Amino acid sequence: MEEGAQLCEAARNGDTEKLKALILAGADVTYFDGEGLNPLMHAAKLGHADAVTALLEAGAPWNALSPSNLSAGDFAMEAGHEDAYDILLNAGIQAELVLGTIARREKKDGDSDGDYLEDRVSFSEDKLMDSNCKAVMMAWEHPLMEAHAKAVCSGGGHILNIGFGMGLVDTAIQKYSPASHTIVEAHPEVYQRMIRTGWAQKDNVNIIFGRWQDVLPQLKSYDGIFFDTYGEYYEDLREFHQHLPVLLKPGGIYSFFNGLCGGNAFFHVVYCHLVSLELQNLGYSTQFIPLPVKDCLGDEVWEGVKQKYWQLDTYYLPVCQSVDDTE
Ligand SMILES: C[S@@+](CC[C@H](N)C(=O)[O-])C[C@H]1O[C@@H](n2cnc3c(N)ncnc32)[C@H](O)[C@@H]1O
């Protein structure tokens, strides 16, 4: 039997001594067997926590995927193997923290949404699409946007929304008659549509056209903030969070569209932990409210859309508050 296959077998048997000996002899921990599974997945599937640790310590990637797009963490989660799951979760968080630091060092002047903002978009009743047939915003998110609006408007006062899209969250925010409602939107066509549809005429609405990164000096401080952009990455969201101490008033509520890794259940958990850890370092506590979304997401929803950006049954709506307010 070749070394890779022996590793898989030792992982399945939870034979950590054998695993370590094979690794020491140079066996490849990134090996995939004929079913597309690697040793880490085999160990996770059967809940062999020590074997999971030994493989991770030998450099097995926590985030490798099987042909059905499942990671070792997904296998541990599905089978209810808590110890193996916790070890993989921790490995995922640590790895992403380190990778984030490296990415920030390498990319000091990032402009991740440059292309999208220069391209055409198209509107239909149920979606807003970019020029590559990727969905910028879709109507199925309507109940989620209602819930986000409710959360950020719960204290009344002055509300800020970053990213207008189809105006779902802004329409919901208007129902709470906030003292003021500031909307930042960077796409010229989305902005023109806002103007055409009368948003600039609303008494309490203040529209700021531009990228949030560029219009920060025009922003004040708010009682409720919602963030939902497009064509940006986790690093951009993280960057926005660095401004919360200035943008969010004491007692204020912050929320964001939690589409983080919406195609994989385990990666999503890793990123929910990561974002709440990073918010905690800034002095905010995050509560995730589970909302079932399976019923509003039939296959027909994605017809004509290039990428299913959400494939999970539950949406976790983040509600963030300063730790000082929760004590
Ligand atoms: C997902 S949509 C927002 C959907 C919105 N929450 C709703 O309820 O319809 C994202 C919006 O953010 C805008 N956007 C993208 N990058 C931005 C940036 N850097 N600053 C401000 N707006 C941005 C996009 O043009 C798009 O209209």
PDBQT file of the ligand as one rigid body, heavy atoms in Angstrom, charges set to zero:
ROOT
HETATM    1  C1  LIG A 401     -25.606  43.727  -1.591  1.00  0.00    +0.000 C 
HETATM    2  S1  LIG A 401     -25.997  45.323  -2.138  1.00  0.00    +0.000 S 
HETATM    3  C2  LIG A 401     -26.826  46.016  -0.759  1.00  0.00    +0.000 C 
HETATM    4  C3  LIG A 401     -28.207  45.508  -0.635  1.00  0.00    +0.000 C 
HETATM    5  C4  LIG A 401     -29.049  46.257   0.379  1.00  0.00    +0.000 C 
HETATM    6  N1  LIG A 401     -28.691  45.877   1.713  1.00  0.00    +0.000 N 
HETATM    7  C5  LIG A 401     -30.517  46.016   0.160  1.00  0.00    +0.000 C 
HETATM    8  O1  LIG A 401     -31.214  45.783   1.142  1.00  0.00    +0.000 OA
HETATM    9  O2  LIG A 401     -30.968  46.047  -0.982  1.00  0.00    +0.000 OA
HETATM   10  C6  LIG A 401     -24.439  46.107  -2.076  1.00  0.00    +0.000 C 
HETATM   11  C7  LIG A 401     -24.436  47.554  -2.486  1.00  0.00    +0.000 C 
HETATM   12  O3  LIG A 401     -23.212  48.139  -2.030  1.00  0.00    +0.000 OA
HETATM   13  C8  LIG A 401     -22.715  49.002  -3.036  1.00  0.00    +0.000 C 
HETATM   14  N2  LIG A 401     -21.262  49.127  -2.813  1.00  0.00    +0.000 N 
HETATM   15  C9  LIG A 401     -20.273  48.289  -3.212  1.00  0.00    +0.000 A 
HETATM   16  N3  LIG A 401     -19.084  48.716  -2.759  1.00  0.00    +0.000 NA
HETATM   17  C10 LIG A 401     -19.330  49.837  -2.044  1.00  0.00    +0.000 A 
HETATM   18  C11 LIG A 401     -18.496  50.718  -1.317  1.00  0.00    +0.000 A 
HETATM   19  N4  LIG A 401     -17.188  50.528  -1.220  1.00  0.00    +0.000 N 
HETATM   20  N5  LIG A 401     -19.070  51.787  -0.694  1.00  0.00    +0.000 NA
HETATM   21  C12 LIG A 401     -20.421  51.980  -0.778  1.00  0.00    +0.000 A 
HETATM   22  N6  LIG A 401     -21.251  51.177  -1.464  1.00  0.00    +0.000 NA
HETATM   23  C13 LIG A 401     -20.718  50.109  -2.075  1.00  0.00    +0.000 A 
HETATM   24  C14 LIG A 401     -23.109  48.286  -4.309  1.00  0.00    +0.000 C 
HETATM   25  O4  LIG A 401     -23.093  49.141  -5.421  1.00  0.00    +0.000 OA
HETATM   26  C15 LIG A 401     -24.482  47.757  -3.986  1.00  0.00    +0.000 C 
HETATM   27  O5  LIG A 401     -25.480  48.678  -4.331  1.00  0.00    +0.000 OA
ENDROOT
TORSDOF 0
